[in-house]
Amino acid sequence: MYFCFLNDYDRSRVAQIPKEVFEPEETILLDLEIGGEAITI
């Protein structure tokens, strides 16, 4: 979740995933709801 809030990539757990499993070009989205409104980051 912190990654979707613009956490530093090099310090994120996402950077620790092997590139064979999760390519750097992959898109990460966070779906959440605030005050009954659906938001995707």
Biopython code that builds the backbone (N, CA, C, O; Angstrom):
import numpy as np
from Bio.PDB.StructureBuilder import StructureBuilder

atoms = [
    (1, "MET", "N", (0.818, -1.182, 0.000)),
    (1, "MET", "CA", (0.000, 0.000, 0.000)),
    (1, "MET", "C", (0.871, 1.258, 0.000)),
    (1, "MET", "O", (0.579, 2.198, -0.740)),
    (2, "TYR", "N", (1.935, 1.300, 0.813)),
    (2, "TYR", "CA", (2.775, 2.498, 0.858)),
    (2, "TYR", "C", (3.374, 2.805, -0.498)),
    (2, "TYR", "O", (3.595, 3.971, -0.827)),
    (3, "PHE", "N", (3.641, 1.774, -1.296)),
    (3, "PHE", "CA", (4.202, 1.985, -2.621)),
    (3, "PHE", "C", (3.254, 2.825, -3.477)),
    (3, "PHE", "O", (3.689, 3.693, -4.233)),
    (4, "CYS", "N", (1.969, 2.558, -3.351)),
    (4, "CYS", "CA", (0.981, 3.307, -4.130)),
    (4, "CYS", "C", (0.858, 4.757, -3.665)),
    (4, "CYS", "O", (0.335, 5.600, -4.394)),
    (5, "PHE", "N", (1.330, 5.047, -2.473)),
    (5, "PHE", "CA", (1.327, 6.426, -1.970)),
    (5, "PHE", "C", (2.667, 7.100, -2.228)),
    (5, "PHE", "O", (3.077, 7.991, -1.484)),
    (6, "LEU", "N", (3.350, 6.667, -3.291)),
    (6, "LEU", "CA", (4.583, 7.278, -3.789)),
    (6, "LEU", "C", (5.781, 7.093, -2.867)),
    (6, "LEU", "O", (6.649, 7.963, -2.793)),
    (7, "ASN", "N", (5.832, 5.960, -2.164)),
    (7, "ASN", "CA", (7.016, 5.623, -1.382)),
    (7, "ASN", "C", (8.197, 5.467, -2.336)),
    (7, "ASN", "O", (8.003, 5.127, -3.503)),
    (8, "ASP", "N", (9.405, 5.708, -1.863)),
    (8, "ASP", "CA", (10.608, 5.583, -2.665)),
    (8, "ASP", "C", (10.767, 4.130, -3.133)),
    (8, "ASP", "O", (10.806, 3.218, -2.308)),
    (9, "TYR", "N", (10.858, 3.914, -4.436)),
    (9, "TYR", "CA", (10.943, 2.548, -4.989)),
    (9, "TYR", "C", (12.112, 1.768, -4.404)),
    (9, "TYR", "O", (11.944, 0.610, -4.023)),
    (10, "ASP", "N", (13.284, 2.372, -4.324)),
    (10, "ASP", "CA", (14.471, 1.663, -3.844)),
    (10, "ASP", "C", (14.339, 1.205, -2.397)),
    (10, "ASP", "O", (15.004, 0.252, -1.992)),
    (11, "ARG", "N", (13.506, 1.857, -1.623)),
    (11, "ARG", "CA", (13.315, 1.496, -0.217)),
    (11, "ARG", "C", (12.073, 0.647, 0.000)),
    (11, "ARG", "O", (11.768, 0.278, 1.134)),
    (12, "SER", "N", (11.350, 0.330, -1.071)),
    (12, "SER", "CA", (10.104, -0.416, -0.947)),
    (12, "SER", "C", (10.328, -1.922, -1.025)),
    (12, "SER", "O", (11.347, -2.384, -1.540)),
    (13, "ARG", "N", (9.371, -2.673, -0.512)),
    (13, "ARG", "CA", (9.427, -4.132, -0.625)),
    (13, "ARG", "C", (9.246, -4.567, -2.074)),
    (13, "ARG", "O", (9.695, -5.647, -2.458)),
    (14, "VAL", "N", (8.598, -3.743, -2.871)),
    (14, "VAL", "CA", (8.397, -4.073, -4.283)),
    (14, "VAL", "C", (9.748, -4.231, -4.986)),
    (14, "VAL", "O", (9.886, -5.088, -5.860)),
    (15, "ALA", "N", (10.732, -3.428, -4.624)),
    (15, "ALA", "CA", (12.058, -3.507, -5.232)),
    (15, "ALA", "C", (12.764, -4.817, -4.911)),
    (15, "ALA", "O", (13.703, -5.201, -5.607)),
    (16, "GLN", "N", (12.323, -5.505, -3.866)),
    (16, "GLN", "CA", (12.950, -6.761, -3.453)),
    (16, "GLN", "C", (12.417, -7.972, -4.229)),
    (16, "GLN", "O", (13.001, -9.053, -4.157)),
    (17, "ILE", "N", (11.334, -7.805, -4.958)),
    (17, "ILE", "CA", (10.745, -8.916, -5.726)),
    (17, "ILE", "C", (11.620, -9.163, -6.954)),
    (17, "ILE", "O", (11.920, -8.226, -7.694)),
    (18, "PRO", "N", (12.037, -10.424, -7.180)),
    (18, "PRO", "CA", (12.889, -10.717, -8.352)),
    (18, "PRO", "C", (12.219, -10.274, -9.656)),
    (18, "PRO", "O", (11.010, -10.433, -9.823)),
    (19, "LYS", "N", (13.004, -9.723, -10.567)),
    (19, "LYS", "CA", (12.471, -9.217, -11.831)),
    (19, "LYS", "C", (11.829, -10.323, -12.671)),
    (19, "LYS", "O", (10.970, -10.043, -13.508)),
    (20, "GLU", "N", (12.238, -11.572, -12.454)),
    (20, "GLU", "CA", (11.626, -12.684, -13.186)),
    (20, "GLU", "C", (10.182, -12.916, -12.738)),
    (20, "GLU", "O", (9.376, -13.471, -13.485)),
    (21, "VAL", "N", (9.865, -12.490, -11.521)),
    (21, "VAL", "CA", (8.530, -12.683, -10.963)),
    (21, "VAL", "C", (7.657, -11.454, -11.198)),
    (21, "VAL", "O", (6.466, -11.567, -11.488)),
    (22, "PHE", "N", (8.269, -10.283, -11.067)),
    (22, "PHE", "CA", (7.515, -9.032, -11.122)),
    (22, "PHE", "C", (8.354, -8.004, -11.866)),
    (22, "PHE", "O", (9.237, -7.375, -11.283)),
    (23, "GLU", "N", (8.081, -7.837, -13.145)),
    (23, "GLU", "CA", (8.880, -6.955, -13.991)),
    (23, "GLU", "C", (8.715, -5.485, -13.588)),
    (23, "GLU", "O", (7.619, -5.077, -13.204)),
    (24, "PRO", "N", (9.781, -4.686, -13.667)),
    (24, "PRO", "CA", (9.711, -3.267, -13.274)),
    (24, "PRO", "C", (8.658, -2.470, -14.039)),
    (24, "PRO", "O", (8.172, -1.459, -13.533)),
    (25, "GLU", "N", (8.300, -2.899, -15.234)),
    (25, "GLU", "CA", (7.299, -2.177, -16.035)),
    (25, "GLU", "C", (5.872, -2.492, -15.596)),
    (25, "GLU", "O", (4.927, -1.901, -16.119)),
    (26, "GLU", "N", (5.702, -3.398, -14.660)),
    (26, "GLU", "CA", (4.368, -3.791, -14.195)),
    (26, "GLU", "C", (3.669, -2.601, -13.550)),
    (26, "GLU", "O", (4.317, -1.761, -12.925)),
    (27, "THR", "N", (2.368, -2.527, -13.697)),
    (27, "THR", "CA", (1.576, -1.455, -13.112)),
    (27, "THR", "C", (1.008, -1.914, -11.773)),
    (27, "THR", "O", (0.489, -3.025, -11.662)),
    (28, "ILE", "N", (1.106, -1.061, -10.764)),
    (28, "ILE", "CA", (0.556, -1.354, -9.440)),
    (28, "ILE", "C", (-0.541, -0.342, -9.173)),
    (28, "ILE", "O", (-0.325, 0.864, -9.296)),
    (29, "LEU", "N", (-1.723, -0.831, -8.807)),
    (29, "LEU", "CA", (-2.860, 0.037, -8.513)),
    (29, "LEU", "C", (-3.371, -0.256, -7.108)),
    (29, "LEU", "O", (-3.321, -1.398, -6.652)),
    (30, "LEU", "N", (-3.856, 0.759, -6.431)),
    (30, "LEU", "CA", (-4.479, 0.614, -5.127)),
    (30, "LEU", "C", (-5.913, 1.092, -5.246)),
    (30, "LEU", "O", (-6.157, 2.259, -5.550)),
    (31, "ASP", "N", (-6.868, 0.196, -5.009)),
    (31, "ASP", "CA", (-8.279, 0.558, -5.015)),
    (31, "ASP", "C", (-8.727, 0.762, -3.568)),
    (31, "ASP", "O", (-8.508, -0.101, -2.718)),
    (32, "LEU", "N", (-9.355, 1.908, -3.293)),
    (32, "LEU", "CA", (-9.856, 2.155, -1.966)),
    (32, "LEU", "C", (-11.127, 2.987, -2.037)),
    (32, "LEU", "O", (-11.493, 3.514, -3.087)),
    (33, "GLU", "N", (-11.778, 3.090, -0.906)),
    (33, "GLU", "CA", (-13.014, 3.857, -0.844)),
    (33, "GLU", "C", (-12.908, 4.858, 0.305)),
    (33, "GLU", "O", (-12.582, 4.494, 1.435)),
    (34, "ILE", "N", (-13.190, 6.129, -0.005)),
    (34, "ILE", "CA", (-13.166, 7.179, 0.999)),
    (34, "ILE", "C", (-14.493, 7.927, 0.946)),
    (34, "ILE", "O", (-14.870, 8.495, -0.079)),
    (35, "GLY", "N", (-15.184, 7.913, 2.068)),
    (35, "GLY", "CA", (-16.481, 8.587, 2.122)),
    (35, "GLY", "C", (-17.468, 8.068, 1.102)),
    (35, "GLY", "O", (-18.273, 8.832, 0.569)),
    (36, "GLY", "N", (-17.414, 6.770, 0.823)),
    (36, "GLY", "CA", (-18.335, 6.162, -0.135)),
    (36, "GLY", "C", (-17.931, 6.355, -1.583)),
    (36, "GLY", "O", (-18.645, 5.904, -2.479)),
    (37, "GLU", "N", (-16.812, 7.007, -1.841)),
    (37, "GLU", "CA", (-16.333, 7.227, -3.202)),
    (37, "GLU", "C", (-15.172, 6.286, -3.506)),
    (37, "GLU", "O", (-14.192, 6.252, -2.762)),
    (38, "ALA", "N", (-15.274, 5.524, -4.590)),
    (38, "ALA", "CA", (-14.218, 4.605, -5.007)),
    (38, "ALA", "C", (-13.091, 5.385, -5.667)),
    (38, "ALA", "O", (-13.325, 6.236, -6.525)),
    (39, "ILE", "N", (-11.861, 5.080, -5.253)),
    (39, "ILE", "CA", (-10.674, 5.771, -5.778)),
    (39, "ILE", "C", (-9.638, 4.737, -6.158)),
    (39, "ILE", "O", (-9.434, 3.764, -5.431)),
    (40, "THR", "N", (-8.974, 4.936, -7.296)),
    (40, "THR", "CA", (-7.861, 4.090, -7.712)),
    (40, "THR", "C", (-6.614, 4.961, -7.829)),
    (40, "THR", "O", (-6.606, 5.982, -8.517)),
    (41, "ILE", "N", (-5.567, 4.531, -7.140)),
    (41, "ILE", "CA", (-4.285, 5.252, -7.194)),
    (41, "ILE", "C", (-3.305, 4.366, -7.948)),
    (41, "ILE", "O", (-2.147, 4.744, -8.132)),
]
sb = StructureBuilder()
sb.init_structure("model")
sb.init_model(0)
sb.init_chain("A")
sb.init_seg("    ")
for serial, (resi, resn, name, xyz) in enumerate(atoms, 1):
    if name == "N":
        sb.init_residue(resn, " ", resi, " ")
    sb.init_atom(name, np.array(xyz, "f"), 0.0, 1.0, " ", f" {name:<3s}", serial, name[0])
structure = sb.get_structure()
